[in-house]
Amino acid sequence: MLYLWRFKKHQAKTGMGWQLRRYKPYYISTLALAGPVMISQLGHMLVQVADSIVVGHFAGTIPLAAVSLVHSIFMIVMVIGLGIAYGLTPLIAQENGRRSYTECGALLSNSIWINLFTGVALFCLVYFGSMAAIDHLDQDPAVVSEAKPYLFIMSLSIVPLMVFSAFKQFAEGLGFTKEAMRITIWGNALNVVLAVIFVRGMFGLEPMGVSGVGYATLIDRCLMAVVMGAYIFRSVNFKVYLERFKLFYMDLPRCRSILKIGAPVAMQYVFEVGAFAGAAVIAGTIGAYEQAAHQVAITLAALTYMTASGIAAAATIKTGNNFGQRNFILLRRQGMSS
């Protein structure tokens, strides 16, 4: 009887209920941090959802198939950039945990330049590579004709997106996730309004077709980069980190440390997204209608991934802070709860 009592006591202590009670504070803090990141991450996908809805509703099947083809190519380019930008977040979280505030500002300036160079390089990759390769993918000629100008405009938007990402990852690394979420929400609303106006040709404008959603995305991302930058430099939350900030400053060891984390993340994203991009191209070899249908299905399915991505970002920030403080017990609990 004594053995049975001890066994039941041990089971109650180590059971699921006890684990939930033990980790409840960590679940709550992680989800509070992850929620805005999820919504912000969803913003990148919602741009594609909005583009697909507007083009499919107002322009037709062939333009929607062109959107599918362009997104299959552009998504690979975009995730390379976002992966490299992501290298900043854990470094900022660690330095903030060590209270190395000046180092956080130095990392931001290096990240801005890395992201700018990456954005220009990715634009050149699309312009000189993908624009030529698209003719040899066995796609419907009408779809290719619609896709080329849209792909060019979307490739331009990668530069302001990378600048926005530098500021976003800096703020998120410090635990400020809500402002990027708000900017993303307003940016998506603006993107939808502009897309409808440009595609339909409202207020005296000529209908632009599929290129209209490209221009809407380009304008939206430029404004988001400007607003996010203004928030970082004007908010009192970041004053202590930017006291010695120098925009025209690059340091090779810091650049290397950002790329050491960001480049593998980018490659991981490429392998994950590349499979879906290949599926869109394969659908295009069947026909334009099948490609358009694939675009609708895969865009909606991709939204679910952003939830896991948001939790992963929160885990990075929490564990980075604890690692910087050398608090390994709390680090482990945050990691387990995530």
C-alpha positions, 0 to 999 in steps of 0.5 A: 500500500505504501509503495502504491501511494508513493507511485500515485504521488509520483505520477501526479507530480510528473503527470501532464497536469503538473507539467502544464502548471509548471510551464503555464507562465512560459506558455503565456509569455511565449504566446504573448510574444508569438501572437504579433509575430504570427500576424506579421508573418501572415502579412507576407502571405496575405499579400499573395492571398489578396493578389490572387483574389483581386486578379481572379475576381477582376482580371480572369483565369490567365492573369491568375495563372500568371500570378501563380507562376510569378509567385512560384519564382518570387517566393524562392527569392523572397525566402532567401532574403527573409532568411538572411534578414532573420540572422539579426534577431537571435544576435540582438536578443543575446546582446540585449540579454547581456545589456550590450546596448551599443552592440545592438545598434552596431548590428542594426547598421550592419544588417541594413547594409547586408539586407540592401546588398542582398535585395539588389543581388536578388533583383539582379538574379530575377532580372538576368536569370528568372526573366530568361528562364521563364520562357523555357519552363513549358508554360502557356505562352499567354501566361508567360506574356502576362507574367513577365512584367509582373515578375519585374515589378515584384522583383523591384519590391524585394529591396524595400522589403529587405529594408523593412525586414532589417528594422522588423527583426531588430525590433522583434529581437528586443521583444517589440513585436506589436508595431511590425504587426500593426504596420503589416496590417495597415500595409495589407489593407493599403495593398488591397485598396491599391490593387483593386484601383490599379487592376480595375482602372478606377479614378481615371486610371487605365486598367493595368491587369496583373501588373496593377497588383505588382505596383500596389505591392511595390508601393505598399512595401516602400511605405512599410519600410519608411514607416518601420524605419521612422518608428525605430529611430523616433521611438523612445523604446530604442533610444538607448540602443541607438545612442552611438548608431552610425548608418554608414558603418560596416564591420566584417566580423559583425556581418559575418556573424549575421550571415553565419546564422541567416544564410543557413536559414535562407537555404533551409527556406529555399529547400522547403519552399522550392518544392512548392514552387516546383509544384506550381511550375508542374501545374503550369505544364498541364494548363492555365486553369490547373495552374490558377486552381493550384494558386488558390489552394496552395496560397490558402494552405501556406497560411497555416505555416505562419502559426508555427513560424511565429512560435519559432520566432518567439522561441528564438527571442526568448532563448536568445535573451536567456543565453545572453544572461547565461540563465540556462535553466530558464533557457531550457524551460522556454525552449521546452514550452515553445 
